[in-house]
Amino acid sequence: MLHMPRIPELAQRDRFIRRAVSEGRVLTLADEENASVASQKIAGRTVQLFWSSPIEAGRWAEALAGNTDLQDIPLTTFAADILPGIATAKGLVGTDWVADPIEAEVDPRDLQIRLKVEAVQAYVNAARGRGEVFLIGDDDGLMLTPATPKPGSGDVLRVFASRPDAERHMKTIGAKRVIADPIADFIATTLPWAGARVRSAMIEPIAGAGFIEVKIADLNQRFISPPAAL
């Protein structure tokens, strides 16, 4: 079982998440051999170090590796590829590491979920900027599909950021066509229609990192509210 994080650790983790989503990237050491430390909490586990601030990253690169060389990692790569890899290796993530006696050591799966939740508003803002979202349908029109492959899973509205994203998932969920939905129609017609039938939508706020479930009412409120500063 992981150590229960203290309030300062939680604040450090949450600051990292906000900055990572806002900046669209994280940083680690160019010298990957020095970009990890032994866990202070779980014997035999390794903590991979990442920062959201280039100033902090540069300072600790010099302390750990003797230089200020950094890797700039896109958020999509971090969330979709690196975090699952760390999880497979049973590693942990050090978020904005500062060599405190007790550091934030975050489960990579939990961090991925929190990053996706934080990125929902950025997803909405980007969709408004593009002017449309993409849905899937069959011969009768727009489809609602099960949230998971498990029997009895409730239906959801699946919303995609691009046509290729929708096309990539069509066969696995039994759809026959992709529907481009202008944002004005999505807000005025599609979301009210879906909200009368299901509670949630499925979206992928960070490309490739997997879908999360968002309540229809929450998604609608985010779309109709003025764009939020990230």
Long-range contacts (C-beta under 8 A, 24 or more apart in sequence): 2-41, 2-42, 2-105, 2-107, 3-41, 3-42, 3-105, 5-104, 6-102, 9-102, 9-103, 9-104, 10-104, 12-95, 12-96, 12-98, 12-104, 13-95, 13-96, 13-104, 13-106, 13-111, 13-114, 14-114, 15-52, 15-96, 16-50, 16-51, 16-52, 16-95, 16-96, 16-104, 17-95, 17-111, 17-114, 17-115, 17-118, 18-52, 18-118, 19-52, 19-53, 20-52, 20-75, 20-78, 20-115, 20-118, 21-75, 21-115, 21-118, 21-119, 21-122, 21-230, 22-230, 23-52, 23-75, 24-74, 24-75, 25-72, 25-73, 25-74, 25-75, 25-78, 26-50, 26-51, 26-52, 26-73, 26-75, 26-78, 27-51, 27-52, 27-53, 27-54, 27-57, 27-70, 27-71, 27-72, 27-73, 28-57, 28-70, 28-71, 28-73, 29-57, 29-60, 29-61, 29-64, 29-65, 29-69, 29-70, 29-71, 30-61, 30-65, 30-67, 30-69, 30-70, 30-71, 31-61, 31-65, 31-67, 31-69, 32-71, 34-64, 34-65, 35-64, 36-91, 37-94, 37-97, 39-92, 39-105, 40-101, 40-102, 40-103, 40-105, 41-102, 41-105, 42-92, 42-105, 45-90, 45-91, 45-92, 45-105, 46-89, 46-91, 46-92, 47-91, 47-92, 47-93, 47-94, 47-97, 47-103, 47-105, 48-82, 48-86, 48-91, 48-92, 48-93, 48-94, 49-94, 49-97, 50-78, 50-93, 50-94, 50-95, 50-96, 50-97, 51-96, 51-97, 52-95, 52-96, 53-96, 56-96, 56-98, 60-97, 60-98, 60-99, 63-99, 75-115, 75-119, 75-206, 76-206, 76-207, 76-208, 76-209, 78-115, 79-112, 79-115, 79-116, 79-206, 79-208, 79-209, 80-206, 80-207, 80-208, 80-209, 80-210, 81-208, 83-108, 83-109, 83-111, 83-112, 83-209, 84-108, 84-112, 112-209, 112-210, 113-212, 115-206, 115-209, 116-204, 116-205, 116-206, 116-209, 116-210, 116-212, 117-205, 117-212, 119-205, 119-206, 120-203, 120-205, 120-212, 120-214, 120-222, 121-222, 121-228, 121-230, 122-205, 122-230, 123-161, 123-203, 123-204, 123-205, 124-219, 124-222, 124-223, 125-227, 125-228, 125-230, 126-161, 127-161, 127-183, 127-223, 128-183, 128-223, 128-227, 130-161, 131-182, 131-183, 132-180, 132-181, 132-182, 132-183, 132-186, 133-159, 133-160, 133-161, 133-181, 133-183, 133-186, 134-159, 134-160, 134-161, 134-162, 134-163, 134-165, 134-166, 134-178, 134-179, 134-180, 134-181, 135-159, 135-160, 135-166, 135-178, 135-179, 135-181, 135-190, 136-160, 136-166, 136-169, 136-170, 136-173, 136-175, 136-177, 136-178, 136-179, 137-175, 137-176, 137-177, 137-178, 137-179, 138-174, 138-175, 138-176, 138-177, 139-176, 142-179, 142-190, 142-193, 143-173, 143-174, 143-175, 144-194, 144-197, 144-198, 145-173, 145-174, 145-175, 146-173, 147-200, 147-202, 147-213, 154-198, 154-199, 154-200, 155-197, 155-198, 156-198, 156-200, 156-201, 156-202, 156-213, 157-190, 157-191, 157-194, 157-198, 157-200, 157-201, 157-202, 157-216, 158-201, 158-202, 158-211, 159-201, 159-202, 159-203, 159-219, 160-203, 160-204, 161-203, 161-204, 161-207, 165-204, 165-207, 183-223, 186-223, 187-220, 187-223, 187-224, 191-216, 191-219, 191-220, 191-223, 192-220, 195-220
